[in-house]
Amino acid sequence: MKPVQPPVPEENDEELRDALVRIDRLERRVAKLERRVAATTPDGWECTVCGRGWVTARGGVLACNRCSYRRHL
């Protein structure tokens, strides 16, 4: 005996399409926000000396952009 599946109402298809459109919009929004954060976040890591600046490596020197922290690599 074959299993019988109940008919799928059309409103489920509409709900699915609406959900996919919302997901697509949200994914675009997340991508836009990620690009904005990436553009405003400096390369490096938070300074452990002052806790406010960012330490970056340039030309073999680690330096904080807020305090006087400097170390040569």
Secondary structure, DSSP 8 states (H G I E B T S, - for coil): ---------HHHHHHHHHHHHHHHHHHHHHHHHHHHHHHHS-SSEE-TTTSSSEEEEETTEEEESSS--EEE-
